[in-house]
């Protein structure tokens, strides 16, 4: 404490009026000193007094003690012991005036002791079969400050049972495993194997020779895991120590082949498909796939939903005709010789295949004959000989009868004598185009199930036109006769193909006149003057390819022409007379039938007419 006094000669005296308990006052040195504890944290009043013998003066102030972190304090640890192979648990204790949360940790100077700390619980675990001493360091920490302590841990030795060193075993299905049992004793004491037991002796029986050999023989096709236990024993100081340990034997699966169930030889009828159920076994339960084949291309083999489907070709049976058989033989059984086909069936599990074969006998059945449809080409107005045909797989001597069902519509079909399968077809006159007829056939027992159709293709041919004679009339000495196309010579001519017809003249001049033909059938006829009678001309009627010749007849009718009187000149003497014969002619009348008369008589004489005499 320091004080001043104006009176330099005064002696000052210091005293402490108020002090906290952790402070002390030295009046000789006028000092205050002390160390506060954790409990003294806070503010404290201090009152000091100074006096010079006459006057005193007080001074008050606060001393504040601020808190600081105190290190935790670990409680004393005593040496400890535990037996070999036995963990030791110790509860740790520590204090901290600050009430801070504390964390314990520990370390061992020997790696044979493992340490774990959970909260305030320290666990010390010696490794298996180890004994001895280790120094254990324990630390307590409040995050900032720590305290440590140590103690000695003693691991007491104890007798150990022998330790089995067999381990888990693996073997393959359907195999045998032989192992030698192994173990060791930490102290090197003698031991012996006393038992070996299977947890599933039905599937995995064990054979133990009583020494060190153990044999596993799983039942056939079994796989999986099974436990087995082995016991080993020793005697130490009249104490029997035994170890029994359970191991796992794993029997790994192998792929077992599937087994296809036998299929007996089969007999089936022609044109009938067979369905055979398929069966197979696989101890592994693997999904199986079936497939099949045949040695004949005439058999189709399918597998559908584990059914074997055998489909023979139409009309196929696996018999052959005996070459020594004679038609008409009473021994029908000798006609066919059985030659079986072979069907192979396989089953697969994806890796291994099992296959089996069986014979298939396909017996024939009566098949109806099958008539054959076909077409025939023939020319218009010509006949065609048609041979009907049919197939019958069962009819070896071709003894079949044909029956017409629908006859042709544009012609006549006639069966030829003594030829039951030969017919003659005659199309209608000048018909061309399509025609047809149907028929069925019988082999004496069965009729064909359907009809066959014979298509007839009648090819048109060019028919020559039909030229018809023509007749016309004309009158004598008239103008030429002109005949138009509407009345021409082609008006009555015919062409079955309706081709356009034309006229080709042949004779255009005759003894009675001249004719001039036009291509379209019109013509002009000019009869000779005075000609009366029949005039005939020839001409061709042509369709451009073929032609026919005919004639046109023209009758020239007579008409009554006036007679013609000829002039006559005569000389006679005066006073004499003369007899004259009058001359005249008529084309239409004979001369003897002509009559004469005087039209203009003479003026200087007398005329007397008698008959033709004048």
Secondary structure, DSSP 8 states (H G I E B T S, - for coil): -----SSTT---EEEEEE--TTEEEETTTTEEEE---GGG-EEEEEEEEEE-SS-EEEEEEEEEE-------EE-----EEEETT--EEEE--EE-TT----EEEEEESSTTEEEEEETTEEEEEE-TT--EEEEEEEEEE-SS-EEEEEEEEEEE------EE----EEEETT-EEEEE--EE-TT----EEEEEEETTTTTEEEEE-SSSEEEEEE-TT--EEEEEEEEEEEEETTEEEEEEEEEEEEEE------EE-----EEEETT--EEEE--EE-TT----EEEEEES-TTEEEEEETTEEEEEE-TT--SEEE-TT--TT-S-GGGSEEE--EEEEEEEESSS-EEEEEEEEEEE------EE--EEEEEETT-EEEEE--EE-TT-TT---EEEEEE--SSEEEEE-TT-TTEEEEEE-TT--EEEEEEEEEE-SS-B-SS-EEEEEEEE------B---EEEEEETT-S-EEE-GGGSGGGG-B-TT----EEEES--B-SSEEEEE-TTS-EEEEE-TT--EEEEEEEEEE-SS-EEEEEEEEEEE------EE--------TT-----B--EE-SSS-GGG-----SS--SSS----BTTB-
